[in-house]
């Protein structure tokens, strides 16, 4: 998997493809390549490594064809290498592919017996050979693609070229994202909208099993049965400049500083002065909500940490049992679900394979499903019964920042809405919660002014090889998230723990070389956290405390203090997140790691 771009039109095709692939670099990749027609033949150029190597490879070349496909790969089958890079060409057919072909080994053996010779370790190469096999039998290009995909089991987003069809590009989708961009006398395919946003704002989102045939005359769509269908494009209002760094050194830093705006956009139009929450695509009335007996929150990675915060918020506001579950584990334990279950699936991209599969399993068992995601018309949004969008805008850095805080806001709004609708929150309490949320963007702005202080703290602890993050109650998931961010971008080992669990094992690690980040804002467990700090100090650990502005006791207990503005305890996680993101960012920047594209990571994990 990772990034796909395809083009049909009158522009210089190779340049369009490279430009699109550059805009997908945020997804993470280990190799890159393009396939372009030249003098009636498909010319493939690909290599292991970054796009600059591909640019160097084709620097002196020109191609006369006006259609092509490009790909940035993140290894799933076969190590990163020139041979395993996409596109894969077999005979007359070239293919780029995101996803996983589950039955590629028996297909490969079948094709070998028919004389096909394979040049890579990938599952993708099977697709190009399979289509070419049908073309060799005299089938049309479109028939060959359809018949080949009938034999394939797994997930795919595909861009396909065929020699002899030098004015036609075919795209296909199943369980991996793929969009078709429609411009003036040109058209595009891409795995993500920003890839071709400079060229068009009109997009068609393919459904599972659909095909698109792109030519100079336009785009024709087909349903899974091969019947021609009509699909209306949707206009995307993201500006290409939103994907620019805007003067910041890295996208991650820019996106950290965009959080007050992202949270404002996420709140806008969703709160009344009386404390009512309006979630426009959540069509659940009071009677339906009162029938909910249990809520399950499903997510992976950073979104799972948001789910853990959501568990605290929803249980407190709704007094309904709430579980937070990891998407990759959920469907393999035969979960108990019935019609009284509300299943909330959380994913930045809306394409996370494990979260999608878990949501579909819950839906199959009778749960009412709600998607929380950032991408309009994503698979999760389309497949769920209801959807609530975060309005974070494009997030380019692989490590999630503004999408996490906007997820927290949505979960707060969801808790407020359900709690108010079922009568667990009084109008007075609802108004106090709403007033607190409205103030959060301003408090985030204030907190971001401490970025230089956080940078200084990061310099102080650059020597550390291990960090421990501690939090209690609703702040415990933020300790997990802080540790994850540090691991993701700086490659420093870090662990997040409930502070009360420290003495049950992690305390053995603490010494004068171990920085311990403690989330110590004033709340109902504040005194307990102070006791945990004393335990760290007794073992000569270095304490970095995130403490309330009014806390006068913490100074003598911590080596470094980051002050957090006062707010409701249920909103504190949003504020605590910011300095932890900054700490991870500056540690990574000072160490010289690839902040926006950390090694081995991808923005959208679209395979299991």
N, C-alpha and C positions, 0 to 999 in steps of 0.2 A: 504494500500500500504506500502511497502517500499523496502526491499531487498529480493531477491530470489536466492537460490543456489540449484543445484541438481547434483548428481554424479552417474555414473555407471562405475565400474572398480574394480581393485584388491586391492586398498588401503583401509586403515581403514576408512570406510565411515563417521562415526561421526566426526572424526578429520578433514577430508576434508571439511565437511559442516561447522563446527565451524570456521575453518580457513577462508573460503570464506565469512561467515557472518561478521567476524571481519573486513574484507576489505571493507565491505559495511556499517560499522558503521557511516561513514561520512554522510550518507543519513538521519540520525536521526531516532529514533524508540522508542517505549514504551514497547515492549515485544518481545520475541524470542522463537523459537522452532525448533525441527527437527523431522522427521519421518524416521525410518530405519527398514529394514527387520531383524527379528531375529527368527530363527526356523520356517520360513514360515509365520510368522505373522508380521504385521506392528506395531512397537512400537513407540508411540508418547511421546515426552518429551517437555514440553513448560512451560513458566512462564512469568509473568509480570516483567518488569525491564530489566536490562542489561544482556549482554551475560555471564558475569562472574557468574551470578546466574544459568544460564543454564549449564555452565561448572561444577559448584559444584553439580548440580543435577545429572549429568551423570558420575561424576568422577570415581565411582567404577564399572561402567557398561561396558560391551563389547557386541557388536552386531555381529552376524556372517554374516549378509547380506552384499552384496557389491553394494547396491544402496540405495539412500535416497534423501530426499528433506529437505531444511531448509528455514527459513524465519525470518526476522526482521520486525515487524509491526509498522506502524504509524496509529493511530486510525482514521477511517472514520465512521464505523458503530459499535457502542458499545464502552463503556469506556475501557481503558487499564485494563486488568485482565487476570488471568490464563486461564479462560474459553474462552475469546475472542482472545487469542493468536493463531497464526497458528503453525503447520498445523491443519486442521480440518479433523477429521476422522468420517465417517458414514458407518457402516457395514464394507465392505471390502475396502473402498476407502478413501485415504487420499489426501488432496489438500493443496497447498500453492497458494496464489493469490495476485496480485497487481491489482488495478483498482476498479471499482464500478459496481455492478450488479443493474441496474435500476429497473428491474421488480422482485426483490427478494421477495417482500411481496406476490404477487399473487402466485409465485412459491412455497413459503413456505406454504401457505394455501393449495395448491394442494397436496403437499407432506404430510402434516399433515393428510389429509383425507385418504391417502394411508398407514397410520400407522407410519410414520416417526416421531421420537421424537428429538427435537432440544435442544442443550446444550449451545448455545451461542446467543449473540445479533447480530452477524455479518451477512452480506450478503453472505460472502464466504461459510459459512456452507451449504447454499442451493446447491452449485455446487457439493459438495461431496455427499450429499443425492440424487441429481438428477442422477448423474452418477451411484451411487450404485443401484438406482431403476432400471435402464436399465440393469445393470449386473445381478440383481436378476430375470429379465425377460428372461435371457438366452443369452443376446447379448454379443459379444466379448468385451474386454476392449476397443479397438480402436473404435468399433461401438458405444459403450456406451458414450464415450467421445464426438464423433461427434454428436450424437443425442441430448445429453444434451446441447451442445453449440448451437445447432440450436434453442433451446428454450430460450436461455439467451439473454437479451438485456443489453448492457452496454460495459464496457471496461475490458480487462483482460490480464494478463500474468499469466500463470498457469504451475505448476509442479504437476503431478498426479501419485500416486502409487495405485496398486490394488493387494490385496491378491490373490494368485493363479497365479500371473504374477510377480514372484520374480526376474525376469531378465530383466524387462522392465519398463521404465519411459517415460511418455508422457508429452510433453510440447505443449502449445498453446498460441497464441498471437492475441490480437486485441486492438489496440490503447494504449497499455502499452508496454514498452520496454522489450525485451527478446532476449538473444543471446544463441547460442549453441557453446560450445567449443569442439574442436576435438583433442584429444591427441592420443598417441600410446596405443592401446588396452584399452582406456578409453574415456569417454565423459562427458560433463558437460552442465548444463544450468545455466544462471545467468541473473539477471536484469541489470547488468552492467559489462563491461569487466574486470575491476580490481579485481573482486571477485575471478577469477580463472586464472588470468594472470601468476602466478607462475608455473602453470601446463601446459599451452599451449598458443601459440600465434596465433593459427588458429581458426577463428570464422566464423560462419554463422549467418547472421542477419535475423530473421524471419520477413516476411511481414504479414500484417493483414489477419487473417483467416487461416493462415498456421498452420499445426501440425508437430511435430517432435517426432518420436518414437526412443528412445535411448535404446540400449542394448549392451551386451558385444561384439556383432558382428559389431557394428557401429551405424550409424544414418540413418533413412529413413524419408524423408520429404514428406508431402502431401499438395496439394493445397486446397482451401476452398471447392472444390467439392469432395474431397476425392481421387483425382488422385495422384499417385506417381509422384514426380518431382525430378529433380536433382538440387542441389544448390552447388556452389563452395565456399569453405571457403576463407576468406580474412585474410591476415597476418597482425597482429597488432604489431607495433614495439615499443610500450611502454614497458619500462623495469619495473619490479616490484619495483626496487629501487626508481623509480620516485614517488611511493606512500609511501615512508618512510619519516619520519620527518627530517632526515638529521641533527640531532643535535639541531634543534630548539625545544623550549618548546611545541609549538603547530603547527599544520598544517597551521593554518591561518597566523601565523607569517612567517613561511617558504614560503608560497605562496605570501605574500606581497613582500618578498625579491627576489622571483623568477621573479618578473614583468619585470625587464630589459631584462632578457633572453626571456621571453614569448613574449614581444613586438618585440624583434629582430627576433625571429622565425616567427612572424606574418608578418613582413615587408619583410623578406628575399625572394629574387627572384621576388618581386612584384613591384619594382620600377626601372626605367631606369635612367641613368644620365641626360636625357633630361626632366625628370619629368613626364613620362608616367607611369600609374598604370596598372599592369597586374594581373587580378584576374582570375585564371586559369579555374575555374568552372562557371564563369559568361559569358555565351555565348550570349552577347547582342552587336550587331554591332552598328555603328554610326547611321545608318538609323533608326533602331529600337528605339534607345535612343532618337532620335529627335522627335519621335512620342509621347513620354511621356508627358502628360499634368499635371499630379499630382502624388506625391509620398506619400504613407502612410506607416508609421513605426509602427509596432505592437509588443508589448512586455508586460511583467509583471515584477513587482519588480525591482530589480537592472537593469535588461535589459531595462526596460521602461525608466530609467534615462539615459541610453546610447542613447535610441531613441530620448529623448528630446535634447541631445547634437547634435545628428545626424540631427535633424530638422534645427538647426542653421547652421551646416556645409553644408548641401545640398542646403538650400535656398540661402546661400551666394555664393556658388560655381556654382550653376546650374540656379539660378533665376527661379525655378519651385516651385509652391505652395507645401508645405510639411506639413503633419499632423503627430503628434505622438499620438497614441491611445493605451489605455490599453486593452490587449487581452480579459480580462474577460467581458468587456463592449461592445466591438466592434460589435459582431455579433447580439447583442440583440437590436440594434437601426436601423436595416435595412439600413446599410451604402450605400451611393451613390458611385458606382464603375462601371467603364466601361473599354473598351479595352485600353484606354489611361492612365490607372492607373498602376503604379508600386508599388506593395505591398512588403515591406521588413519585414520579421518576424524574430525577434531576440530572441534567447533562448540559454542559456549556454548548457543545456543538449540536446536540440532538441526534448524533450519529454514533454515540458510544455503543459498541456492539453488545457488551454485557448488560448494559442498562436497558437497551432496546429489547433484548431477549427476555430479561426479567419482567419488564412491563407487559410484554405479550403473553407471558406465562400467567401473570396475575389476571390479565384481561380474560384469558381463556377460562380461568377458574371462577370468573364471575365478579371480579373486583371492578369498581368504578376507577378509571385511570385518569390522572392529571399529569401533564408534562410541564416541567419548569425548564426552559432552555432559552438560549440567546439567538438562535438562528431560525428565522421565519421559514416555514414550509420544510423544516428538517423532517427526517423520518419519524423521530419521536413525537414531534408536534402533530404530524399527520395521522399517526397511528393511535394516539391517545384519544380518549373520549373528550377531554378538555385540555386546554393549554393556557399557561400563563408565561408570557415572555418577559425576560429581563431585557432592559434596553441599554445594554453596555456598549453596543456598537462593536465593530470588528476588534478582536483581540489578537494581536500578531505574535506577541511573546508566547512561547510554549508554556511557560509556568503561568497558571491562571492567577490573576490579581483582581481586576475590576469585575470579572464575571463571578468571582466568589462573593464579593461584598454585595453585589446586586442579587445574588441568590439568597443571601441572608435577608435582604430587604423583602423579597418576594415571600419567603417563609414567614416573616413577621406579619406581612399583610394577610397571608393565608390564615394564620392563627387568629388574627384580629377579626377577619371576616367570619370564620366558622364560629369562633367564640361568641361573637355578637349575635349571629343568626340563631344559635341554639340557646341563647340566654345565659351563657356562662360568664359573660363579661357585661357589666352594667354600662349604660350610656356614659356615665361619669368616668369609669375606668377606661372605656374605649377612647374617650376624648383625650385623656392623659397620655395614653399610648400613642395616639396619632400626633399629639403635640410634640412628644419626644422624638418621634421619627422625623417630623418636618425639620427639626433643628439639626439632625445628624449631618447633612452635607456641610453646613457651616462649621461644625465641630471637626469634621474631617479636614477642612481647609486649614483650620488652626493647627491640627496635629501634624499636617504635612510641613509646617514651618520648622518642625524639629528635625528635618532630614539631615542637616549638617551635624547635629548632635549624634544622631544614629550612625552617621558615617564615621565620626570620631570613635565611637564605641567599637564599630567594626574593625577599625585599624588596630585598636588596643588588643583585640582578641584574635588577630590573624594567625597567631601561633597555634591555636587550639585545633586538635584533631577530632574532638568529640564535644557535643553540646547536649545538655539535658534541658527540656522545656517542661514546666510544671504549671498546671492550672486546676481549678476545682469548679464543680458545678457547670454552669453554662459556658464557662471559659475554658474548660478542659479540651473541647474540640479545637479551640484556637491554639492551644499548645501543640496539638497534633499537626495542625496546619502550618504553624511556624516552623516546626521541625522538618516537615515535608518540603517547605520552600527552601530551607537551607540546604537540604540534601540535593534537591533538584538542580539548583543553579550553581552552588559552590562546590559540590561534591564532598562536603564535610559531613561526617557521620553525625546524626542527631536523632534523638528519641523524644517523643512527647509522652507524658504520663499524667494521670490524675495525681495531684500532689499527695493525696493520702496513700497512694500506692508506692511512693518513693521508698519507704522503709521496708517494703516487701521485695527487695531485690536491687533496684537501681542505685540505692544508697551505697552499695559496695563499690561503685565506679567513681564516687566523688572524691576528689583530692584537689590540691592547689592548682592543678592543670586543667580542671574541668569547669568551664563557665556554665552556670545554671540560670536559665531565663525563667523568671517567676512572674506569672500574671497575678498581681496582688492588688487589684482595685477593690475599693470598699464595697462589700456586699454581705450577705448573711453568713458567708464562710470566711470572711476576712481574717478573723483571729486564728482560724485553723491554718490559713496560709502563712501567717507570721510564724507559727510554730514550725512549719516546714522549712521556712527560711533559716530559722535558728539551727535546725538539724543540718542544713547545708553548711552553715558557717562553722559549726562545731567540727566539721571535717575539712575545713580550710578551702571549701569550694568558693568560686567567685560568683557573686550574685548580681545579675542584671535584672532589676525589678521594673515592671510596668505598673505604676502606682497612680492613684487618684491625685488630682491637683491639690486637694485639701489635706492630704495625708502628711502629717508632721512627724509621724513615728518612724517612717521608713528610712529616713536619712542615715540613721546609725546602724541600719541592718543590711544595707546593700552597697556594693562597690560602685554601681552605676544605676541611675534612675531615669526612666523616661516617663514624663508626666502625661496622664490621660485625662482629657476633659470629663467633667461630671455629666452623667446621663443616667437613664433608667438601666437597671442591671440587665434587663433583657436586650438592650441595645449596645451594651458594652462590647460584645464580641466584634461588632463592626469596627469600632474604634481601635481595639487591641490589635486587629489584623494589620493595620497600616504600618506601625513601627516594625512588626515582625517581617513584613514584606521588604521594607527598606533595609533591615539588617541583613536579610538573605541577599538582596541585590548588591549592597556595598561589599559584603564579604566576597561575593563572586567577582565583582568588578575589580577589586583590589588583587584578587588571586589571578585575574586574567582569563577566566573561563569564558566560554561562549554563552553569554547570559541569555540571549534570545532563543538560541537553539541548543539546549544542553544535550550532551552526548546520550545516545540511546533512547531519547524521548521523542514522541510525536505529539502534535497538538490534538489530533483527533484519533482516538484508538478505535478503529473501525473493524478490528478483528478480535476474536477471543484471545 
